[in-house]
Amino acid sequence: MQVSRRQLFKICAGGMAGTTAALLGFAPTIALAETRQYKLLRSRETRNNCTYCSVGCGMLIYSQGDGAKNVTENIFHVEGDADHPVSRGSLCPKGAGVLDYIHSEGRLRYPEYRAPGSDKWQRISWDEAISRIARLMKDDRDANFVEKNENNVTVNRWLTTGMLCSSAASNETGLLDQKFTRALGMVAIDCQARLCHGPTVAALAPSFGRGAMTNNWVDIKNANVILIMGGNAAEAHPVGFKWVIEAKTKNNAKVIVVDPRFNRSAAVADIYAPIRAGSDTAFLLGMINYLITNNKIQTEYVREYTNASLLVREDYAFNDGLFSGFDATKKSYNKDSWHYQLDEKGLAKQDKTLQDPRCVWNLLKEHVSRYTPELVERLCGTSREDFLLISSILAQTCARDKTSTILYALGWTHHTGGAQTIRCAAMIQLLLGNIGMPGGGVNALRGHSNIQGYTDLGLLSLNLPGYMPLPSEKQTNFTDYLQQITPTPLVDGQVNFWKNTPNFFVSMMKSFWGDHATAENDWGFDWLPKWDKSYDVMQQAELMTEGKLNGYIVQGFNPLAAFPDKNKSSRALSKLKYMVVIDPLVTESSNFWQNHGAMNDVQTADIQTEVFRLPSSCFAEENGSIVNSARWLQWHFQASEPPGEALHDGKIIARLFMKLRELYQKEGGANPLPVMNMAWDYQDPLDPLPEEIAREANGKALADIHDDQGNLLAKKGQQISTFAHLKNDGSTASFCWIYAGSWTEAGNQMARRDNADPSGLGCTSGWAWCWPLNRRILYNRASVDPQGKPWDPKREIIRWDGAKWTGFDVPDYSAAAPGTGVGPFIMQQEGVGRLFATDKMADGPFPEHYEPIESPIGTNPLHPNVISNPVTRIFASDLPNMGTAKDFPYVATTYSITELFRHWTKHALLNAIAQPEQFIEIGEGLAAAKGIAQGDEVKVSSKRGFIVAKAVVTKRIRPLTIDGKHVDTIGIPCHWGFEGATRKGYLANTLTPSVGDANSQTPEFKAFLVNVEKV
């Protein structure tokens, strides 16, 4: 009997997991002795990238079929791309099982329709689906479109239908999503970033100027110290984690893990310390206090490259948990006092001696002085000894020849104060001089393959491409809008690169509206929808429950499983009139109307939502680009057609948009101009090619472009090569200015495959393309001293050669020579990194520890009158659903495991076999007290609902003493649901509260209260 590895897995899945190889009837030695036939002969090889996390590992996909017309390719093998500079041929358990995802039995193959009150799906044609959806959308838009608000301001918005955008579709699909939604006037749009790394952008952009990972995956190997906190890189990004191991083995780096659980990263760390979930800000502020108190800072870096010397207004204050300007009625801050003192020229006053009591440095010292090691121990549960050891090791990297890197993920972002926790990390690295340095940085490890790209493309309710803001209804005209969003320098002579916003914005509008965008109509400014408040996912769910959101387009998203408080989400979706699901897989959201017992206890007949299920392609079935966590735009290629009648996402969006246009052409309706005028000038409007869309994202010259000296930069019709060539006079078009340079006259830069690393520092500038302008380390001007010499010659990435800036990386700087006083943080008005964030954060210019809304101690020892963040997002309707420690005494935190990825891989047989059944993790002490043994079935409940799962009793979670109180933690993996190849399970978000980060509205998934009982 000959059994392949895959057949063996299938046999095991059939209930024979305990059967030996001999009993199965074959001898492994014989199988091993047989000469293996080379299975890749006569196959077609296609290069692609993994569809899961944002490491962006390279894949080689092998298919039968030569790509000829009428030939159906069949993908039969996937392996790692050995040439890829990050993954070097490796794939993690998720990537290794991707073939089972491509061929999953859960793949959708035909359009389907669920009628109101029906208990079944019925197959329909694409024409039927598109026609019916377009009719529903147009009728809803015509009935509810708001052209002018109550103040007679043109707002052109449609609030009663929303869209959730994908996190794994290509940038080219994302561009179409943006055009589609904004042409219709949608404001209630969002993407996965809201539910993962929204706080990253909200924190890093105010700190440094850009809201992205500062360095890159390979660069981790250059660190002397690696702090992993607020994430579990070994578990969630296993292949990227190889660079942590390389730093250990080849650079003798110290790896430190601070986490509520002793996780897989901790298993290979040099130091592990436990911490209470939700107290990370206190730990990091204590570390800042340690660095300042012990003079462990990079003094020249801090003085020259941060805003430590700038003077803050006299009326700024912080008292008893509140910053100046708090409005208790509105639960928000008036941030006027959070500004610098200005001189007669409007420039910030400075004291380079750092003696003035109002300078940022002294205000920071005062603010963090409360965070002593004893207070850290009291709030976090981390022992004083562990905290001091970790702080002392990290402090060593204030030396010029040492660097540390901080790696984090959802363990920091999934909190009501997530953005301020990340701000702490940014401040630490500024104090240590580790921003811009190889082996340094604050490295946000994004969780989805293209969530960085969808964030870049502005697919969030209040954003536009390239991190420009969508106009609000208070910005009543084009001139006022540009004036308000274009910053002026706060320190004399700074680059202040956002001063070029008019060039970026007008070029984007030319890409949006084409020839219809003219100077006479302010480039179509009035056609953009204007917002009155945020319409993020939490707001969308609230509007649904109120009956104010009628339609919902869900693209590559599973809101029932992803939104906080699953039961609220279920009620919300049930209030919709229609929902359109565009997905490769069967999701819980598409079947939200089905009763699955306690896992989804709904009354099917009462749910009147019309639901459409449209089958889309997966990553292996499309051309296009995705952006990994390190900002690399990598081009991948189609290996086969989608199964059955499934279509690429772009085709689906294009068909729907063109049908809506057709209806408006025939019937007229509410404000048709934005729909009819949107530039959709593709070779085939029903099937825009990714290549032509990618060229549009980059941008082109609409007329001959010259510089100030009259030199020709680009001829009319040519692709531009840099955003420096963009103009505000209508002579250039660029959909996303930060992508300028990705597809030039030299061709597709995203498809480059030169993995040479002449620096030895992991700077592979010839592989793919990295925004902005192929810079691999952001703020790299800060890697050299004010005279242009590297702080550490062994880490030289750029330098001043006496005439110009040169090096292995593209200098993140202007042409300014050393000694001119131009700061290295060129996106900032001050030219420096911000220790004090001025008015850029919703909840304070400095971070502060606030308790989670559901606190295990019920107080805040720092300020008992202000326990939790006073500007946290929480709706009045959700307040009754918040629990207390009296009824729910244990802290719960959700997390991911290596073998599964969110709710996708439970559809892949190989991954389902590896982790077939839902479990929760409970410490030995709590298990003993509750009479729970390994493998027992337990019920975990919160104020929102309950789940039932198997108990894994472990030493990995230990109890902590918090403010004198014994506190236990329960770990809850988030992957199971009532669909997929695994055994049915409960959605973990059944337990989580509907509260959000004050800055990004990202929900709290990592610190909430539960009870646990043996079933």
C-alpha angles and dihedrals in degrees: 000000000000116000125179123215090256092049089050090055090050091050090050090049088056093066103276098105092129096049117112124231091246093053089051087064106250136095114230092208091062092049091050092049094055116101107251117233113229100248096192094067112118091012130125117237119215126184117227143148130245115271097216127066125010099258084098096215117196119249134191112210120199122202139173113240131062098238093254121147114283091012114124111212119218118203109218106161139031127185139164121278106242092199094059108111095216105039098026091200097317126130126184123226090275095050092042089057096046093110088067089052092052091050097033119149084228092067113121114232107173138032111263136191133207113198122215110284093003123138096208146053121243125200116242135175125260090247091054092047097047094044094050095044092048090050092051092047095047094047091050093046094047092049097045109026113130112210096170130016127225090279091056091249115147106246104155096198136152111202103168097075124049139183135216111205128212129261098206105038117104127272087249091060088046091055089054090047090055094048093044096051098041093046088057092046096247117165099165094081126126142157139209091280088078089061097042126015102011089115089054093065091039091055108031097046093058090044102047109002101260128063100222143095104291100214133015142257099264092046090067087080090069095063125108092199127026119195113196109190130146090023146051106226096177089058103036100031104026098163093045087050090067086081090059088054091047089053088053097047101037103025099032088234121178113234117206125189123192111182142133088246133047091240137176092277089053090052090070098031126110092222131024126185127179122230135184112257108253098026101088094112091060091050093051095044087052088053091051089051089050093051093049096042093049094040091240097150134113093250101195092044092051093047096046105028105037135057092248091121098049118107120236124215118275093238094059111107144155119212133167096342097316131099119219115279100039115159108202093193095054094031090226140100132253096218100195093112092053092081138097125263106259130212126220090280092055092252125134116262116238141198109195089186089064091222101117109102090222096056116111092247095061094041089052092050090052094046097052097038090093091062099085122163088257092055091047089054091048095050102032103032089229111135117253089237094054092046093051093046093051092045092050093051094048090045091062089072092070083088115101093239097050132068138186129200128206118215119194141155138164093339086078102030098050096073137090087245097035097126092053092050089056089046087059091055090050091051092049092053092048090052091049093045092240102131114102091014125120105250091023137084141089103280117199107200103211117211106215128061096242107013088112089057094048089050090049089052092055098243093159125101098259101029140093128196117294094026095291116144124248107242117260125220088255089065093072099177142024095255095051092045094053092044092053097046098041109084126215123217117273094191121045118262099009123150092235089182094191085073083087091065092115089059092050095044099047091045089052091050090053088054090048100046105015115194090357090069107084138158089250093062094037090254091297094303093152091055092066113090114249119217131222097189140353115291097195124150095276090051090047092054090048092050090050092053088051091051092245098116113065105172135037132187111199114193118185091333135113105205096171088061098034107042119085118261101023093204091057089048090052091052089046096052090047090061094057121105092212139002128191118202118197108186144129091227142050105260135191088241094059088051097039089123093060120096112235098172116250090347091066110001104184136142102243097194091054094056108093098181116129106224128197122192113200117188114228136185126265127227094275091058102057144060117231149091134284128188120228125210091272091059093254114151104212122187118220132188137227114256099182144352119271116266123268112339095336116138136202113267091244092057091051094050091044093050091049093047094048091049090052089050090051091053093049090048091054101035109021114215142163112355099326095178098089090049096046095041099048108117107249097155098151125145088248110020089200093053113029109193117237089228094058091044091051090053088051092051089054095047139223143225114266090191135010107296121214133180125235090276093053096255114149111248100174136354122235110282095019124124112253118238101206140020087237086079095057117115135200095219099080095260094114135047125200123159095200114018095200088061092058105125096035095102112020135161085280089064139247105351091183091067095057116127107188104131096180115140107193092169094055086222097101095263101144097172093169095060114092115314131283129208129264100043092315095299108160097191117039119225091014090158083077089063088076130057124252088273091057098253120129114259085222116026090202089061098045111154100153136003143172108258095195095270108037146000113272140161148112093299130050105264111249092218146074123266090268114136123233113274095038092103095239108149124230097236095078097176092061125088088226096044090231140087115270123241085167110046096203109205098335097102126064095219106040145318089251125043119251133188113252125173120247113263086253101048123184090212099039094219142063114233090204094058118354091191092061106040102160133027104292094215098045114139109254129145121222089237090060098049094086088056094063115107133212133218090252091071100020107036101172132078114233127198128183124220145165131250128217098243096054135048118210106289098324107078094052082079091058112085097213092054092043089055091050093052108014103159139048117251141169127214120234131176121249095244096052091043091054092048090051096042091243119152131193110288096014118142111247137185117224114194138183132177087274102052144294144269131202120216144146117277121238105196110206148167089223094089117055129187117253134205110236118185088337094310127115108239126187125198130213122202118217120190110213106213111095132086142150094281130063143051095296122084111282115272143172123269106253093217087070084088103043125099125242097240128119146205112274093234106035104017088232106160127249109254101147108059121036137123129262143160125224129205135172111252 
